[in-house]
Amino acid sequence: MGNRYIYGGDIEEVSQLFSGRLKKDKNEVRVRLMYPDRDNYFWTLIQYRYDYKKGTISSVVGKITDIEEQKRHEEYLLEMSETDGLTGLRNKLATEVEIHWQERRQSF
C-alpha cells in the first residue's frame, strides 16, 4: 500500500505495524486511509497478527474494516457529553478542560 493512500499523521503507525515494531500485546490500530476512487480519507480499523518463524517475524496477517460510521457516532456522543442540552453551550467540565488546555499551551 503506497503512502499516497495513508493519512500523513498515520504513516508512522502503519510503518511500525508492517515492520513489527508495534507492542506485542496490541493487535489493532485505527488509521485513516484514502478511498482509491475518491480524494478523501476514511477511518479504518486494522486488526493484525504477526507470524513468526524461528523467533523472527515472517509475515503480517490482518484485515481492514471501515469504521467511518462508528467514528462519526463517537464524535456525536462526545459532542453531546460536552454540551448543555438546554442552552447548547459547552458544559462546565468541557469548559474547565478547555481552559486548562489553553493555560498549558500558553505556558510552553
N, C-alpha and C positions, 0 to 999 in steps of 0.2 A: 504494500500500500504506500503510495508516494505521499510525501509531506504535504502536497497540494490539497489533499483531502482531509487533513488533520488540522484542527484549530491550533493556531500558534501557541496558545497557552497550555495546550495539552500534549505537544510534541515530545517533551522530555519524559512525561509519564509513559507514553506509548513506547518510546525508545527503551526505557527501563524495562517495560514488560517484555519486549522481544529479546532483550539482552540478558534477561534473567536476574536483573538487579532489584526487582521488587521484593518486599518482605515475603518470606516463605509462608506465613500464616494468612496472607492476603490472597484472595483468589478472584477478585473482581475489581474493575476500575470503571469510573464514569468519565467519559470523554466526549468531546464534540467532533463529529465527522461531517463532511460535506456530502450532500446528495450528488451522485455522479452526473445527473442531468440538470441540476439547478445550482445556483450560486449562493446557497445559504446552508448554514450548519444546523445539525440537529443533535440532541443528546442521545448517547448510546450507553448501554451497559455491556462491558466486555467481561465475560466470565471465562477464565482460563485455567489450564493445568499444565505444569511442566512435566515432561517425560525425561527421565534420567537413564543414562547408560554409563555404568562404571563411575557413578558419582558426579557425572557431568551432564548438564542439560543437553539433550539431543534434539528436542523439539518442543513447540508450544502448541497445545490443542485448546481450542476455545470456540465461543460463539459470540456474536454481536447481536444485541437486541435494541430496537428503537424504543427509548423511554421518554420521548419528547412530551407526550401527553401527561405522563406521570410527573415530569419536572414542572410542567405548567400548573398542574394541580397542587404540587408542593409550594410553588411560588404564591398561588392564590391563598392557600391556607396560611402561609407566613404573613402575607399582607393582611389577612383577616385578623390574625393574632396580634398585629401591631396597630390596629386601627380601632378607635372607639366607634361602636356600632351606631350610636345616636348622633354624634357630631361629624363623623367621618374624618376626624383629626387623629394624629398619632396618639396612642395611649401613653400613660405615664412611664411605663417601663421602656417602651421603644424610644421615647424622648430622652430618658436618662442614658440609655445606651448610646444614642447619637451624640449627646453632649460629651460623654466620657470619651468616645472615639475622636471627636473633634479636638478635645483638650490634648489627648495623646498625640494626635497628628501635628498640632501646633508646637508641642514641646520638642519635636525632633528637628 
